[in-house]
């Protein structure tokens, strides 16, 4: 089962069929009441890829969604985002009960629906579509009500008689939904202070451990992707989180830790600048010296002399 290739659903009609739903009223967009989707064991234990966007708010679900190395359920008001070509997996939740009341909604939109509109390009700029599934958006009751009202507007327009205004009205509502989601994400960076600072603490531990290793010349400097992978967080989510908490990017945190280690070696050892650069993973001491001066306004030699 684990080695099976992901199942790709190319159209929204295929999604409806796979979930036992009637065919969508429009081939490129659908608003689904999650409580109306029949329970099915056939979708579990399998990996999936959609060729369309999915935004969903679900409650009372008896399964977990796994994306990358993490899994989460929908016991709370959680908003999830999946972009085309992202792989995710639906897993059985052994402690769930079949009597749970399922509620929520799913908005499915094929990229072709946005064709020849500004949102075709703009939707790719919303960073949360790159987030791993465990970085979902936790909503307050007020925020949830705001998004529910927008979805209801889309639903009503979707079920109404389609005319030349329908598409632009629906797209305007989707833009509003995405803008509110972005606002709520930035609120989450601030209000989930404890968990966010735990990420910051884990980042510090990770970088300290990395730069304490003896084989940095073979490993090289840690990349932003490496750091994000080790923390089980996407690059963009981590970068946005750090910007909110510290005003600095992930790359700046890596460089700051590197400079701290360099200062330690310059002030407490007799190693040459070249030896220190080599020990910290630089192939060329000139690159190390240039970075050090850009961060401290001193060359490594000048910094060392300041202690004498």
SEDO-85556 format. One record per residue (C-alpha): residue number from 0; x, y, z. Coordinates in pm, 1 decimal. Layout:
   num         c1         c2         c3
   NUM          X          Y          Z
...
% end
This chain:
   num         c1         c2         c3
     0        0.0        0.0        0.0
     1      278.5      241.4       91.1
     2      446.8      195.1     -246.9
     3      139.0      263.0     -456.6
     4      154.3      565.3     -681.9
     5      -68.3      858.4     -583.2
     6     -413.1      867.2     -737.8
     7     -452.1     1176.5     -957.5
     8     -790.1     1342.0    -1000.5
     9     -773.5     1571.3    -1301.5
    10    -1120.5     1721.1    -1287.2
    11    -1370.4     1829.5    -1026.4
    12    -1619.3     1588.8    -1183.6
    13    -1378.7     1302.6    -1105.7
    14    -1362.4     1419.8     -744.4
    15    -1742.9     1421.7     -716.3
    16    -1760.2     1071.5     -861.9
    17    -1487.8      941.5     -627.2
    18    -1684.7     1071.2     -326.3
    19    -2025.2      948.9     -438.2
    20    -2160.5     1294.6     -513.0
    21    -2380.5     1417.2     -795.3
    22    -2199.9     1582.4    -1083.8
    23    -2105.2     1947.5    -1019.4
    24    -2322.0     2217.7    -1171.0
    25    -2010.6     2381.5    -1315.5
    26    -1712.6     2175.1    -1442.8
    27    -1450.5     2414.9    -1305.0
    28    -1582.5     2505.7     -958.4
    29    -1776.8     2337.6     -681.5
    30    -1887.6     2419.7     -328.2
    31    -1953.2     2105.0     -125.2
    32    -2125.3     2068.1      211.6
    33    -1886.9     1829.2      384.6
    34    -2165.8     1675.3      588.2
    35    -2327.1     1544.6      268.7
    36    -2023.8     1342.7      155.2
    37    -2086.9      970.9      215.7
    38    -1841.6      800.1      449.2
    39    -1606.2      576.7      255.9
    40    -1316.6      355.5      355.2
    41    -1201.9      337.6       -6.9
    42    -1021.9      672.4        6.1
    43     -815.5      591.5      315.5
    44     -459.4      469.1      316.5
    45     -406.1      613.3      -30.1
    46     -215.2      913.1     -157.8
    47     -386.1     1167.4     -378.2
    48     -300.2     1447.6     -618.4
    49     -552.5     1702.0     -743.1
    50     -519.1     1910.4    -1057.7
    51     -727.4     2180.2     -889.6
    52     -725.9     2397.6     -578.2
    53     -901.0     2290.8     -259.6
    54     -985.6     2515.0       34.9
    55    -1166.4     2334.1      313.2
    56    -1308.4     2383.3      659.6
    57    -1405.0     2054.5      826.0
    58    -1522.7     1939.9     1168.7
    59    -1600.3     1601.3     1321.5
    60    -1384.3     1404.6     1078.1
    61    -1297.8     1040.3     1150.8
    62     -969.7     1047.2      960.2
    63     -644.2     1238.7      950.2
    64     -479.6     1415.7      660.8
    65     -108.5     1351.4      618.9
    66      114.4     1585.3      424.5
    67      489.9     1535.5      424.4
    68      593.3     1410.1      769.3
    69      299.8     1549.3      965.5
    70      -64.3     1467.5     1023.2
    71     -356.3     1657.8     1171.1
    72     -728.3     1624.7     1213.5
    73    -1016.4     1869.1     1198.2
    74    -1140.0     1862.1     1557.6
    75    -1117.7     2240.5     1568.2
    76    -1207.7     2510.0     1319.4
    77     -915.8     2449.1     1086.8
    78     -881.0     2585.8      735.5
    79     -668.8     2380.5      498.7
    80     -525.4     2467.4      157.5
    81     -413.0     2228.7     -115.0
    82     -275.1     2347.0     -449.3
    83     -259.5     2148.5     -774.5
    84        8.3     1874.8     -785.1
    85       54.5     1851.1     -407.5
    86       55.4     1497.5     -266.9
    87     -144.3     1421.3       46.2
    88     -273.2     1111.5      217.8
    89     -593.4     1025.8      403.2
    90     -537.0      798.2      702.0
    91     -775.7      613.9      930.2
    92     -815.3      757.2     1277.5
    93     -840.5      452.3     1508.8
    94     -993.8      645.8     1797.8
    95    -1263.6      814.0     1592.1
    96    -1629.3      722.5     1627.8
    97    -1874.5      685.7     1343.7
    98    -2123.7      897.4     1538.8
    99    -1927.6     1219.0     1502.4
   100    -2126.0     1498.9     1343.2
   101    -1948.9     1599.6     1025.0
   102    -1972.1     1959.3      912.3
   103    -1789.2     2218.7      710.8
   104    -1734.4     2291.4      343.9
   105    -1497.3     2238.9       56.0
   106    -1430.9     2483.8     -224.1
   107    -1282.4     2323.4     -534.9
   108    -1160.0     2545.9     -816.6
   109     -981.2     2435.7    -1131.7
   110     -705.2     2675.2    -1249.8
   111     -887.8     2711.5    -1583.3
   112    -1165.0     2896.9    -1398.4
   113     -918.1     3180.9    -1339.8
   114     -804.9     3194.0    -1701.0
   115     -773.2     3546.4    -1838.2
   116     -827.6     3704.0    -1495.6
   117     -574.3     3869.1    -1258.5
   118     -630.2     3590.6    -1003.3
   119     -474.2     3335.2    -1241.2
   120     -135.4     3480.7    -1148.0
   121     -216.8     3635.9     -811.7
   122     -331.5     3309.6     -649.5
   123       25.9     3178.3     -670.2
   124      141.0     3466.1     -451.2
   125      -63.0     3346.8     -151.2
   126      204.2     3166.6       45.3
   127      -29.2     2939.6      240.5
   128      -88.9     2728.8      -70.3
   129      276.2     2620.8      -28.5
   130      230.9     2532.8      337.1
   131      254.0     2178.8      459.7
   132      -80.9     2054.4      576.1
   133       18.6     2072.4      944.5
   134       51.5     2448.0      903.0
   135     -322.5     2487.8      860.6
   136     -503.7     2799.7      973.9
   137     -677.9     2779.3     1312.3
   138     -984.0     3004.1     1309.4
   139    -1166.1     3184.7     1585.9
   140    -1545.9     3162.3     1584.4
   141    -1570.5     3515.0     1445.2
   142    -1319.9     3441.6     1168.9
   143    -1498.5     3119.9     1081.4
   144    -1829.3     3305.8     1054.4
   145    -1667.9     3559.0      819.6
   146    -1542.6     3288.5      584.1
   147    -1868.2     3092.7      605.7
   148    -2054.3     3401.6      485.3
   149    -1820.3     3434.9      186.4
   150    -1863.5     3067.5       97.9
   151    -2240.3     3108.7      119.8
   152    -2220.1     3398.6     -127.1
   153    -2018.6     3178.6     -365.1
   154    -2264.8     2892.7     -315.8
   155    -2565.5     3110.0     -395.2
   156    -2402.9     3250.8     -707.1
   157    -2291.4     2902.4     -806.9
   158    -2644.4     2764.3     -782.5
   159    -2807.3     3066.2     -947.2
   160    -2866.1     3097.2    -1317.5
   161    -2524.9     3160.6    -1472.2
   162    -2497.3     3489.0    -1658.0
   163    -2214.5     3709.2    -1784.2
   164    -2161.6     3855.8    -1436.1
   165    -2144.7     3526.3    -1246.3
   166    -1779.9     3440.0    -1302.6
   167    -1646.6     3780.5    -1199.1
   168    -1870.2     3789.2     -891.0
   169    -1748.1     3444.5     -782.5
   170    -1384.8     3536.2     -848.1
   171    -1427.1     3854.8     -643.4
   172    -1562.3     3643.7     -356.1
   173    -1268.4     3401.3     -386.3
   174    -1026.2     3695.7     -378.0
   175    -1198.9     3818.5      -60.6
   176    -1174.3     3469.6       91.2
   177     -801.4     3452.0       17.1
   178     -737.1     3804.0      149.6
   179     -913.7     3726.7      478.3
   180     -719.6     3399.2      502.4
   181     -394.6     3588.6      464.5
   182     -499.6     3833.7      738.3
   183     -593.9     3547.8      970.6
   184     -260.9     3372.1      907.0
   185      -68.9     3679.9     1014.2
   186     -291.7     3702.0     1321.7
   187     -206.0     3339.6     1395.5
   188      167.6     3414.0     1394.2
   189      103.3     3657.5     1677.9
   190     -164.3     3480.4     1882.0
   191       -3.5     3135.0     1879.4
   192      293.0     3286.3     2059.2
   193      391.2     2983.3     2267.1
   194      407.9     2735.1     1979.8
   195      575.6     2989.9     1754.2
   196      847.9     3061.4     2008.1
   197      897.0     2688.6     2047.7
   198      979.5     2682.0     1675.9
   199     1228.5     2963.5     1733.5
   200     1386.4     2768.6     2020.9
   201     1411.3     2454.5     1805.6
   202     1574.5     2660.8     1531.6
   203     1839.6     2786.0     1774.6
   204     1909.4     2432.9     1896.2
   205     1927.4     2302.7     1540.7
   206     2177.1     2567.7     1427.8
   207     2388.9     2531.1     1744.0
   208     2412.7     2157.7     1689.9
   209     2489.3     2197.5     1319.4
   210     2776.0     2441.3     1368.2
   211     2921.2     2232.0     1651.0
   212     2985.0     1942.9     1408.8
   213     3339.7     1862.9     1295.7
   214     3258.3     1784.1      931.8
   215     3123.4     2120.0      815.7
   216     3362.7     2137.8      521.4
   217     3203.3     1827.6      372.3
   218     2850.3     1923.0      473.3
   219     2874.8     2291.0      384.7
   220     2659.8     2566.5      529.0
   221     2300.7     2470.1      615.5
   222     2050.9     2577.3      351.3
   223     1711.8     2728.3      422.1
   224     1554.2     2412.4      277.4
   225     1757.5     2194.0      514.3
   226     1649.9     2398.4      816.5
   227     1283.5     2392.4      712.9
   228     1294.7     2016.4      653.0
   229     1450.7     1951.5      993.5
   230     1178.5     2158.2     1161.1
   231      905.6     1993.3      948.5
   232      792.3     2335.3      830.2
   233      779.0     2473.1      479.3
   234     1032.4     2738.5      380.0
   235      774.4     3011.2      330.2
   236      590.7     2944.2      655.2
   237      916.4     2948.0      849.9
   238     1032.6     3266.5      679.2
   239      704.0     3446.2      748.9
   240      701.4     3326.0     1109.9
   241     1057.6     3445.7     1172.3
   242      988.2     3779.4     1004.4
   243      694.4     3837.0     1240.4
   244      879.5     3720.7     1554.0
   245     1226.7     3861.5     1488.3
   246     1215.1     4080.4     1177.7
   247     1475.0     3857.2     1012.8
   248     1461.1     3587.0      746.7
   249     1571.3     3225.8      788.6
   250     1888.8     3298.9      592.4
   251     1971.0     3586.5      826.5
   252     1929.2     3356.6     1127.5
   253     2168.8     3107.1      970.0
   254     2424.1     3380.3      903.4
   255     2384.9     3524.7     1254.3
   256     2453.6     3185.8     1411.1
   257     2751.7     3141.5     1181.4
   258     2893.0     3479.0     1286.0
   259     2840.6     3393.2     1654.2
   260     3043.9     3075.0     1608.5
   261     3310.3     3264.7     1415.3
   262     3339.1     3526.5     1690.0
   263     3377.3     3249.0     1945.4
   264     3663.0     3088.9     1752.8
   265     3831.9     3422.7     1678.7
   266     3827.7     3525.9     2043.0
   267     3904.2     3194.8     2216.5
   268     4142.1     3008.6     1980.6
   269     4464.1     3070.8     1790.8
   270     4326.8     2927.0     1468.5
   271     4398.5     3132.2     1157.6
   272     4116.2     3301.8      969.3
   273     4152.6     3044.1      692.7
   274     4132.3     2756.8      940.9
   275     3821.2     2907.4     1100.7
   276     3659.5     2962.0      762.3
   277     3735.0     2601.6      668.1
   278     3601.9     2471.2      999.8
   279     3276.4     2661.0      946.7
   280     3215.4     2508.6      606.4
   281     3365.0     2769.0      371.7
   282     3577.0     2652.4       81.4
   283     3731.8     2998.2       42.4
   284     3836.0     3219.8      332.4
   285     3763.1     3529.7      122.4
   286     3392.5     3442.3      119.8
   287     3395.6     3400.8      496.0
   288     3578.6     3731.5      550.5
   289     3338.5     3915.5      321.6
   290     3033.2     3781.6      505.5
   291     3188.2     3849.8      846.1
   292     3262.5     4213.4      759.7
   293     2915.4     4266.4      612.3
   294     2764.6     4154.9      942.6
   295     3004.1     4318.8     1190.2
   296     3167.8     4608.8      999.3
   297     3500.3     4450.3     1099.3
   298     3725.3     4204.3      923.7
   299     3796.6     3882.4     1114.8
   300     4150.2     4010.1     1187.3
   301     4018.6     4343.9     1315.9
   302     3765.8     4165.2     1536.3
   303     4040.2     3943.0     1684.6
   304     4267.8     4242.1     1745.3
   305     3991.0     4413.6     1941.0
   306     4042.0     4145.9     2211.8
   307     4414.6     4209.8     2243.4
% end
